[in-house]
Amino acid sequence: MDVGMMMLFASYGWDNIGDDQVWEEELKLARIAADSGFDALWSAEHHFFDYSFCPDNLQLMTYLAGQYSDIDFGTAAVILPWHDPLRVAEQVAMLDMLCKGRLRFGMGRGLARREFEAFRGTMDESRERFDEAAPMIVNALRNGFMEGNGKYYPQPKIDIRPRPQYSFDGRIYAVASSEDSVLSAARLGGHMVMFSDRPWPMRLPAIERNRELFQEFHGVPAPPMMITDFCICGTSVSETEAQAKRYMGKFVESNFHHYEFLGDHFSQVKGYDAYAQKAAIAKQSGLEGATEGFMKAAIWGTPDRILRELEARREVLGDFELNVAWRFGGVPFEVAEQGLKLFAKEVLPVLQSWTAAGASQAAD
């Protein structure tokens, strides 16, 4: 199994913590992960608010590429409606050249209304903008030039310089939580990315649908999906359960706040039907119920418990890649650091020894 570390750069849930401290401590965890044999370092793109603030994950990965020579770097994800696709293709090609083909390029369309508003955009266009921009970028990375005649990004044919030096086959990722995004990820030929926020049996129909569509579009089995997870790892089940309830609960609260899940706007925004359903569930179950569901999906506990949970998940979903976040919802740095080191010592080697059974075979 391929295992990465997710960098969130969040301050929601901490008292009196500066942005510089958030970044310094997240980068310390990244160094531990890189030195411990993790396969990749990943980061989200978020802006303006304490929910998460890495406004340019390609710039971050360029910095990390100068620090570490034997680990991959990934974006989970670049939010395409907030960018010009030509500039994204140039930045990706340049960074991939600098790190000699170790970049994993992940894309998403965005979810937070207040981030869209700050960029003077509208969520109503996000689906169309993503579906127009994403294939332009993927084709440019494959062919070395970009062109397009769509509604939002009419682009005369132009070369990408520096020219892409390495094939991006197997290194394209797309976030997919809604039905439309599941379709888009399959059409792009990328790894589908989901976040561990609901019990996995609930997500299985969408995962199976992605695999069916991928096979239909490309004539080969879909690559393993990637799951971005949230982890509390320690030596006591009871202690980690209490910590998980506290910190995962605070992270769920930050989701409610940042994405306005208790509001009504998702039902009025084009292309966000799945989130309207999630918002309805959030209203019905409340913070306590949502936290309980989150804890059923995420990984926490002793190394043995975490491995058993991941084995059980694999039996349900088939093969997947794992991307683990350690700093969320007010988790103290010491708890994150100790948990990461224990995970790296006792969980990581076992996961990396798991051989791929084939997604469809494992799911069967």
N, C-alpha and C positions, 0 to 999 in steps of 0.2 A: 504493500500500500504506500502511496505517495502521501507524505505528511508535511504540511506547511504551518507557519505561524501567522496569524492575522493581527495586524496593527490597526487599532481603532482611534487612538488619540482622543479620548473622551475625558471630560471633567465632570460630567453629571454624576452626582452621588458623593463627591468629595467636598470637604469644607476647606476653604482657604488654600486652594492649590492654583498655582500660576500656570499659564500655558507653557512656559519654558520647562517647568518641572514635569508636566504631562509628557512632553516630547522627549525630554532627557530620559525618563524612566522607561518609556516605551522602546526607545533605542537601546537601552541596556538589556531589555528582554530580547530584543532582536539579536544582539550579540551573543547572548547565551544560546539562543536557538541555532544560530549559524555555527557556533563552536561545538554544538551537541549533535550535529548530523541531521538536522531538519532538511527537507528537500527544497523548501522555498520560503521566502518572506513575501507576504501579501499586505496590501493596504486598501482600505476603502477611499472613496472621494466624498468628502462632506465639507460644508462651508458654514461659517458665521456663528455657529451655536455650540454650546457645550456638550451636545449629544455626541459630536465627533467633528474634528476639524483638521483634516488633511486636505487642503484645497487643491493640491497638485500631486497626485501619487506617482506620476511619471517622473517628476522632479525628485521626489523622495527616493524612488528606485534608482535614479541616476547616481544620487549620493551613495546609496548602499552598494551599488555596483563597484564604486571606487574603494569600498571597505572590504568586501568579501569576494573571493575569486572562485569559490567552489560551491555556490548555492544559487538557485534560481530566484527570480524576482517576478512578482505578479501584481496586476491591478485588479481589484475586486470591489469596485470596478471604476473605469472611466465613464462618467455619465454623459453620453453623447449629445443629448439636446442642449447641453451647456457649452458645447465646443464646435468649432469648425472642423469638419472631417478631414480636410486637407492638412490642417495643422496637426491634428492627431496622428495622421499617417506619417508625417515628417518626424514628429517627436518619437514615435514608436520605432521607426526605422533607424534613427540615430542612436537611441538608447540600445537597441538590439545589436547594433554594430559594436558599440562600446563594450558591451558585456558579452560579446561573442556568442550570441544566440541563446542567452539564458533568460530572456524575457517571456513571460506568459501574459498575453494581452487579453484582459477581461473587460467586457462592456456592459453597461446597464442603461436604463432610461430614466431613473429617478422616481422618487415617491413623495418627497416632502414639499408641500405646497409653498411653505415660506421660503425654501431655497429657490424654487422656480420664480417666485415673485421678486426676490432680490436680484435675480438675473433678468428681470423685466420680461420673463417668458410666461407661457401658459402650459399647464399640464395637459390641456386638450390636444396639443400638438405632439406630445412626447412620443406616442406610439408611431405616428407617421414619420417623425424626424428620426427616430431610432432605426426604423425599418428602411429608411432611405440612406442614412449615413453609414450604418454598419457594413452592408455589403460593399459600399464604395471603398471603405478602409481595408476590408479583408482582401478585396481584389487588388487594391493598390500595393499591399504588402506582398501579394503573390506575383503581380505582373510588373511592378516597378513604376507604374504610372497611375494617375487618377483621372477619372472623368465621370460625369453624371449629367443627366438631363431631367432631374426630378423637380418637384414643386419647391422644395426648400433649399436645395444645394445644387443649382445648375453650375456645372464645373467643366470648363474647357479642358481638353486633355493636356496633362502636364506631367513631366517626369518627377519622381520622388528622388531627391538627392540629400544625403547619400543614398544610393540605391540599396534596397533590402539585400542583405548578404546571405541570410539563412532562411530556410523554409519555415513557415509558421504552421505547417501541418502538425496537428496535435497540440498547438500552443495558443489556440483561440478559445476563449471562455465567454459565456453570456449568462448574466443573472436571469433567473426565470422563476417567478412566483405566480404569475397570472397565466391563464390559458394562452393568451396572445404571445406572451414571452416564451412559453414552452415551445410554441410553433416557431418563433423567430430563432431561438437557439438551435433548433434542429435544422432549419433552413440554412443557417450560417455554417453548419458543420463543426460547431464548437462543443466543448464540454459545458453541460448545463450546470449552473451554480445555484444552490439553494442554501438558505440559512436555517439553522436548527432552532426553530421557534414554535413548532407544533409537533404533536406526536406523529411519528413517521408513517404509520399505517394510513393516516389521513392524506399524506402526500403521494402515496404509491400510485394512484391512478394517473396523476400528472407525469410522474417519472416514467411509467410504462408508456404513456402517450408520446412522450419525447422520444423514446427508443423506437417506437413504431414509425414515427415521422422521419427520424434520422435514417432508418433503413430504407424507407420509401424514397427519400430525396437523394440518398448517396449510394445505396446499394450495398452498404457494409454496416456492421453493428456500430451502435453509438459508442463513443469513448466513455470511460467512467465519469459519472457526474462528480462535481466537487461539492462537499458540504462544509460550510463555514460554521464551526461549532464554538461553544462557550464552555470553558472548563474550570472547575475547582478540583484540585487534586491534593490529597493529603494522606495521612497515615491512619485516620480515624473516620469511619463511615458516619458516625453521629455528628462529629464536628464539621465535616465537609457538607453534610446535609443541611445543617444550620446555616453555614456560610452560603451555600447555594441558594437557600430560600431567601436570605437577606439580600445578597448581591444580584442574583438573577431577578429577584423581585424589583430591585431598584432599576435594573436595566430595562425590564418590561415597562416600568413607569416612565423611563426616559423615551421609550418607543411611543407610548401613548401620547406623551407631550409633543415630541418632535414631529411625529407624523399625524397628529390630531385624530387619532383613531376613535375618539369619542364624539367627533363631529359628524356632520352629514355630507360633507363635500364629495367624498368618493363616489356616492351614488349619482352625483351630478356631473362628474368628470368623465369624458370619453376615454374608454379603454382601461378603466380601473374597476371593473365589476368585481373581480376577485377580492380587491381590497375593501369594497363596500360590504361584502360578505364577512370579511375578517373584522371590520369595524362593528358590524352587527353582533358578532360573537363576543367581541370585547365588551360591548355595552351590556350584554346579557350576563357574561361570566364575571365581569369586573376585574380589578387588579389581582385579587387573590386567585380567582379561577384561571386567569391568563398566566400567572406565575406558575401555577400547578402544571398547566399544559406545557409551559416552557421547560420546566424541570424534567418532564417526561421525555422531552426531545433532546435536551443538552446532556453533556457528560459531566459527572461529578462523582467524587468518592475516592476510595483507595485505588491504586493501580489495578488491582484484581477486579474490582467492581467495574471500573472503566472499560477494561478489556472485555468483560462479559457483556456489558451493554453494547459495545461496538460489534461484538460477534453476533449478538441478537439482531442488531440493526442490519448487519450484512446479510443475515438469513432472510430478512424481509425485502431489502432493496437490491441485493446483489452488490457487486464491487463498486467502490466509490473512492475518491480521494478525500483527504481530510485536511481542514484548514482551521487551526485552533486559536481562539482569542483568549487572552489571560487577564486583560485589564478592562473591566467593564463594571458599571453599577456601583462604583465605590470600592472595588477590591483593593485592599492596601498593597503597596508595592511588595512588601515582604511576603505576603500570602501568594501573590502572583509569581514571584521569583522562586520561592520554595516549591510551589506546585509545578512550575515549568521544569525545574531541575529534577524533581522526582519523576515526572512524566517522561522526561528525556532519558532517564536512567532505566526505568522499568517498563514503560509502555511503548515508547518509540521503537526500540529494537524488535519487539514482537510484531508490531504493526508493519514495519518495513520487511519483515520476513514473510508476510502473507502474500501468496502468489495469486495472480488474477485467475479467477475461475471462468471469466466471461460473464458479462452482465446478465444476459438473458438466461444462461444456464443457472447462475446462482439464484436469480429471481424465481425460476421455476422450482 
